[in-house]
Each structure stands twice: as structure tokens, then as C-alpha cells.
Amino acid sequence: MNSLLIRFRSLVSVLAIVLALGVPVAGYAASRVPVWEVVESVDPGTDGTLGVETGQSSTFDADVRDGYIYITVTAPVKVEVFTILGQLVTSRTIAPGTVRLRLGTGGIYIIKGAGTTRRVNI
């Protein structure tokens, strides 16, 4: 009987550890939704190039200010944001201009877009 009680307590301890490690990931996805906001959009040029000169590749810049990630692009770009562990947080194709992204949790994030990868700290 005593041996069974020890095994039960060990099992409960292991389950508590597993649940404790899994809660931040599940909690982030359930309670914090990333918010994308357009700060500035670029109007198409008269020649339809969206303000990008012929032969110029798309530029991609990511900057952190006041708890927001500001992303500036010169052409439509798919942007993906990952946790430092490689879990996808959010993904969106953004139009030329500047958008800001508000993530509910601070930390280190990886941002990919236009063939560029950036690491940011919030």
C-alpha cells in the first residue's frame, strides 16, 4: 500500500511539472492575440511600381520602440514572427509602408520577411 502511494505521488509530481512547462505556451496562444496596425502606407507611384525603383529589391526593416515592433517594407512582404524557441506567433502579408505589431508578452522574437531574419527584444 505504501509503495502504491509513493508511485501515485511521483506520478502527480511529474504531471505537475509537465503541466507547468506547457502552460506558458498554451496561455500565450489563448489569451494574447498579436495586434497588427498600419502606421503609414505607401501610395502606388504613377508608373504602378508602389514607390520602388525598377531593379530595386524590396527592403525590410524591423525596429522596437515603446513595446511595439515597427516593420517597414517597400513592397508586399509576408512577415512571420517566431518565439526564440521557433514557435510561430503570427504571420501576415503586409503592404508597402510601416506597420506596428503589439505582442502581449515581452521576450526575444525572430522576425522573418523578404529573405531577411531579425532578432528583436521586447
C-alpha positions as CSV (number, residue, x, y, z in Angstrom):
1,M,0.0,0.0,0.0
2,N,2.8,2.4,0.9
3,S,4.6,1.6,-2.4
4,L,1.4,2.5,-4.3
5,L,1.1,5.8,-2.5
6,I,4.7,6.7,-3.4
7,R,4.1,5.8,-7.1
8,F,1.0,8.0,-7.1
9,R,2.8,10.9,-5.6
10,S,5.6,10.5,-8.1
11,L,3.1,10.5,-11.0
12,V,1.4,13.6,-9.6
13,S,4.7,15.4,-9.4
14,V,5.6,14.5,-13.0
15,L,2.2,15.6,-14.2
16,A,2.6,18.9,-12.3
17,I,5.9,19.6,-14.0
18,V,4.6,18.7,-17.5
19,L,1.6,21.0,-17.0
20,A,3.7,23.8,-15.6
21,L,6.0,23.7,-18.6
22,G,3.1,23.6,-21.1
23,V,1.0,26.4,-19.5
24,P,3.0,29.4,-20.9
25,V,2.7,28.2,-24.5
26,A,-1.0,27.4,-24.2
27,G,-1.6,30.5,-22.1
28,Y,0.1,32.8,-24.7
29,A,-1.9,31.4,-27.6
30,A,-5.2,31.6,-25.7
31,S,-5.0,35.0,-24.0
32,R,-2.7,37.2,-26.1
33,V,-3.6,37.9,-29.7
34,P,-0.9,39.8,-31.6
35,V,-2.3,43.2,-32.9
36,W,-1.2,44.5,-36.3
37,E,-1.7,48.2,-37.0
38,V,-0.9,50.2,-40.2
39,V,1.2,53.3,-39.2
40,E,2.0,54.5,-42.7
41,S,1.1,53.2,-46.2
42,V,2.9,53.9,-49.4
43,D,0.7,55.0,-52.3
44,P,1.3,53.4,-55.7
45,G,3.6,55.5,-57.9
46,T,2.3,57.0,-61.2
47,D,4.1,54.1,-63.0
48,G,2.5,51.4,-60.8
49,T,5.7,50.5,-59.1
50,L,4.5,51.2,-55.5
51,G,7.3,53.6,-55.0
52,V,10.0,51.0,-55.6
53,E,12.5,51.9,-58.4
54,T,12.9,49.5,-61.2
55,G,15.5,46.9,-60.4
56,Q,15.5,47.7,-56.7
57,S,14.7,44.7,-54.4
58,S,12.3,45.0,-51.5
59,T,13.7,46.4,-48.3
60,F,12.7,45.1,-44.9
61,D,13.4,46.8,-41.6
62,A,12.3,45.9,-38.1
63,D,12.7,48.2,-35.1
64,V,11.4,48.1,-31.5
65,R,10.0,51.2,-29.8
66,D,7.7,51.7,-26.8
67,G,6.8,48.0,-26.7
68,Y,5.9,47.7,-30.4
69,I,7.7,46.1,-33.3
70,Y,7.7,48.5,-36.2
71,I,8.2,46.8,-39.6
72,T,8.8,48.9,-42.8
73,V,8.8,47.4,-46.3
74,T,8.9,48.8,-49.8
75,A,6.9,46.0,-51.4
76,P,4.3,43.5,-50.3
77,V,6.1,41.0,-48.0
78,K,5.0,38.0,-45.9
79,V,6.2,38.6,-42.4
80,E,6.5,35.8,-39.8
81,V,7.2,36.3,-36.1
82,F,8.6,33.4,-34.1
83,T,9.4,32.9,-30.4
84,I,13.1,32.2,-29.6
85,L,12.1,28.5,-29.5
86,G,10.9,28.6,-33.1
87,Q,7.1,28.6,-32.4
88,L,5.1,30.7,-34.9
89,V,3.4,33.6,-33.1
90,T,1.8,35.4,-36.0
91,S,2.1,35.7,-39.8
92,R,0.8,38.3,-42.2
93,T,1.4,39.7,-45.6
94,I,1.9,43.4,-45.3
95,A,1.6,46.1,-47.9
96,P,4.3,48.7,-48.6
97,G,4.7,51.1,-45.7
98,T,5.1,50.8,-42.0
99,V,3.1,48.6,-39.6
100,R,3.4,48.1,-35.9
101,L,2.9,44.9,-34.1
102,R,1.9,44.6,-30.4
103,L,2.7,41.3,-28.8
104,G,1.2,40.6,-25.4
105,T,4.4,39.2,-23.9
106,G,7.9,40.6,-23.7
107,G,10.9,38.5,-24.7
108,I,13.1,37.6,-27.7
109,Y,11.4,37.2,-31.0
110,I,12.7,36.2,-34.5
111,I,11.1,38.1,-37.4
112,K,11.4,36.8,-41.0
113,G,10.5,38.7,-44.1
114,A,11.8,39.5,-47.6
115,G,14.6,36.9,-47.3
116,T,15.8,38.6,-44.1
117,T,15.8,37.4,-40.5
118,R,16.0,39.8,-37.5
119,R,16.1,39.2,-33.7
120,V,14.3,41.7,-31.5
121,N,14.0,42.1,-27.8
122,I,10.8,43.5,-26.3
